[in-house]
Amino acid sequence: MSDAVKKKKKKLPVIIITLVLVLAAAAALYIMAIGTPTGEAKEQIKLGEKYLSELNYEQAIAAYEKAIEIAPKSADAYIALADVYIQMEEYGKAIETLQTAETTVIFTEKAEITEKLEEVKDARIEFLSSLGFDEETASFIPLDAIRFQDHFYYIIGAKETIKSASDSAEAMHGTLLKLASIEEWEFLKEHWALSEDDYYIWHGEYQSEDFEIEYYIIEWFPGYDASLLMADEATWLFDGVIRLTESESYVSGSFWKEEAIDTSKDFTVSFDYRQGLERGGLDGGADGTVLCIVQQKLLGSTAEYMGFVGGDENYGIELDSYINYDFEPDYDYHIALINGTSHNHVCVVEDSRIVDTDWHKLTAVYNAAKETLTAYIDESLIFEEKVSFPKSAYLGVTAATGAGWEAHDIRNFYFEGTTY
């Protein structure tokens, strides 16, 4: 046997061994690349499933996060973690988890992640709709907004003025948080580590639009209508209540539909009202609320006369919580159709539901063919009167306190009709 042949035979085992090592390394790299879960990762996934079956969400999340840490390119743990968040109704976190997976998992599994992501996005919109949010508003609520009951909150950095922060909130179909329940505030304070000093800021202690603070909180909740124009003291409270005035003397507040309504056609307006809370001052309290059907919006800054401003074609349905001794005859708490001024009563009906501190529903129905306006409280007929509206008018709800005081609250404002 020649020396050349002997050398070739000696080299052959070395080549084979090298080839095996290369193939083994390639296989290992392939396994890592495709993201196949290792035994340890699979154990964590099984552990997560166990915790999830026990509704132990905290431990399930920890197990799936550990599996992701071990096998970051595998889709299994991401999908499992997203499912935990879905069960918790934390759809924003589920979406964020899947968005991370889209940029991390091996390309062969991205299609599965993308499909799951689209499903969760649709499920989030359906969930928010079930809470009472319209689809457009739901699309503006950030994924990392936090939830308390059916409200969502998002903290934003400093703005130059309160107005610019308010504009940012409005652009996102939300509102700046100004007043909060005790439970709501305790939740937010703990989540964002807010100080007690911040508490007073959120409760509207600032008096100037030029006042600068470090942070603002945007709030979204069912029933909030970003299209309503708020004026003077009017502000959104917890649970979708609009507080037109606090219980203070000589303050006023109002809100208005932005578009004019077509009064040549039928329309219906309704809302829930509550008056009489924390009453005091002149003759035990004052002053009342008016549903305005008028020629000019953003009225109601008089701080007296329930905020109603005159004009021959201006009409209102007043819920008067002041005893009018200066009228002849004098009126106790009453509902009235007024025209031009709050003193010009087309008709008056005394009713204790004006100021009993309970929620009641006012409904106004306009029949264009008959030119009549009909009013109901809690579905009880109050009056039906002829009116002479201008061709177009603005809808608003105003309130004022005058020398007395009480809180004026509105919720569930509804309009059905034609706008310009």
C-alpha positions, 0 to 999 in steps of 0.5 A, spaced: 500 500 500 502 506 497 504 512 502 499 516 499 493 511 500 495 510 507 495 518 508 488 518 505 485 513 510 488 516 516 484 523 514 477 520 513 475 519 520 477 526 521 473 528 516 467 524 518 468 527 525 468 534 523 462 533 518 458 530 524 460 536 529 458 541 523 452 537 522 450 537 530 452 545 530 448 546 524 442 542 527 443 546 534 443 553 530 437 550 526 433 548 533 435 555 536 433 559 529 426 555 528 424 557 536 422 550 538 421 550 545 426 546 549 424 541 555 425 547 560 421 552 556 415 546 555 415 545 562 414 552 564 408 552 558 405 546 562 406 550 569 403 556 566 397 552 563 396 549 570 396 556 573 391 558 568 386 552 570 386 555 577 385 562 575 392 564 578 393 569 573 399 572 576 403 565 576 401 563 569 404 570 567 410 569 570 411 562 567 409 564 560 414 570 561 420 565 563 418 560 557 419 566 553 426 568 556 428 561 555 425 560 548 424 567 545 423 565 538 418 560 539 410 563 538 407 558 543 409 562 549 407 568 546 400 566 544 399 563 551 401 569 555 396 573 550 391 568 552 392 570 559 391 577 558 385 576 554 381 572 560 383 578 564 380 582 559 387 586 559 386 586 551 392 592 550 397 587 554 395 582 549 396 586 543 403 588 546 405 581 547 403 579 540 406 585 537 413 584 541 412 576 538 412 579 531 419 582 531 422 576 535 419 569 533 422 565 527 419 567 520 416 561 519 411 562 525 410 570 524 404 568 520 401 565 526 402 571 530 399 576 525 393 572 525 392 571 532 394 579 533 388 581 528 383 576 532 385 580 539 385 587 536 378 585 533 376 582 540 378 589 544 374 593 539 368 588 541 369 588 548 370 596 549 363 596 545 360 592 550 362 597 555 359 602 551 364 605 547 363 607 540 368 604 535 371 611 533 373 612 541 375 605 542 380 606 537 383 612 540 384 609 547 392 607 548 393 600 549 397 601 555 391 605 558 389 603 565 382 600 567 378 602 573 371 599 573 369 601 566 373 607 565 380 608 562 386 612 564 392 615 560 397 619 563 401 624 559 407 629 560 407 636 561 403 641 556 404 648 556 397 650 559 391 647 561 388 648 554 393 645 550 392 639 555 385 639 554 386 639 546 390 633 546 385 630 550 379 632 546 383 630 540 384 623 543 376 623 544 377 623 551 377 628 557 382 631 562 380 628 569 379 634 574 374 630 579 375 623 581 371 619 586 375 617 592 376 609 590 378 612 583 383 617 586 386 611 590 387 606 584 390 612 580 395 614 586 397 607 587 398 605 580 402 611 578 405 613 585 402 620 585 403 625 591 397 628 595 399 634 591 397 632 585 390 630 588 389 637 588 391 639 581 386 633 579 380 636 583 381 643 579 384 647 584 388 651 578 384 657 576 388 659 570 389 656 563 396 659 564 397 654 570 403 649 568 403 642 572 407 636 571 402 631 568 395 630 566 391 624 566 386 623 560 380 619 562 375 615 557 368 612 560 362 610 557 357 615 556 362 621 554 360 625 548 366 628 546 362 632 541 359 636 546 361 643 547 362 645 555 362 652 558 364 655 564 363 651 570 361 645 566 365 638 567 365 631 566 364 627 573 365 620 575 360 615 571 358 619 565 355 625 569 356 632 567 356 637 573 353 644 570 355 647 577 358 646 584 354 648 590 356 655 590 353 661 589 353 665 583 356 660 578 354 657 571 355 652 567 352 649 560 354 644 554 352 645 547 351 640 541 356 643 536 351 643 530 345 647 529 339 642 528 333 643 523 327 645 526 323 644 520 323 637 522 321 632 528 326 632 533 327 629 540 331 631 546 332 627 553 337 627 559 337 625 566 337 630 571 339 631 579 338 637 583 337 639 590 344 636 592 347 641 598 342 646 597 343 652 601 343 660 601 337 664 598 330 661 600 334 654 601 337 654 594 337 655 587 336 656 581 335 650 576 336 647 569 334 649 562 334 645 556 335 651 551 333 651 544 336 658 541 339 661 536 346 662 539 350 657 542 355 657 548 350 662 552 349 661 559 354 665 563 350 669 567 350 666 573 343 667 574 336 666 571 338 658 570 343 661 565 338 662 560 339 668 555 333 672 552 331 673 545 324 672 541 325 666 538 329 663 544 325 657 548 327 653 554 324 648 558 326 650 565 327 646 571 326 651 576 328 649 583 327 657 586 321 659 589 319 665 585 315 669 590 316 675 585 311 672 580 303 673 580 301 668 582 308 665 586 310 658 584 313 653 588 319 648 584 316 647 577 317 645 570 315 651 565 316 653 558 319 659 557 320 664 551 325 670 551 327 670 558 326 666 564 320 670 567 316 669 561 312 663 562 308 660 556 306 655 561 308 652 568 307 646 572 309 645 579 312 639 580 316 636 587 321 632 582 325 638 580 329 638 587 328 632 590 335 630 589 333 623 585 335 622 578 329 623 573 328 623 566 326 630 562 324 628 555 322 634 549 318 632 543 318 637 537 312 635 532 314 640 526 307 639 522 303 641 528 309 646 531 308 643 538 313 642 543 311 636 548 315 635 555 315 629 559 318 627 566 319 620 567 314 619 561 309 623 565 306 628 560 307 635 563 305 640 557 304 640 550 305 647 547 305 651 540 312 654 539 315 658 533 322 656 532 327 659 527 329 654 521 335 652 525 337 652 532 342 650 537 341 645 543 344 646 550 343 645 557 344 651 562 344 652 569 346 657 574 345 658 582 344 666 583 344 668 590 343 660 592 346 654 591 346 647 589 349 642 585 346 641 578 347 634 574 346 631 568 347 624 564 345 620 558 344 626 554 340 624 547 338 627 541 334 624 535 333 629 529 337 632 523 343 637 524 346 642 519 
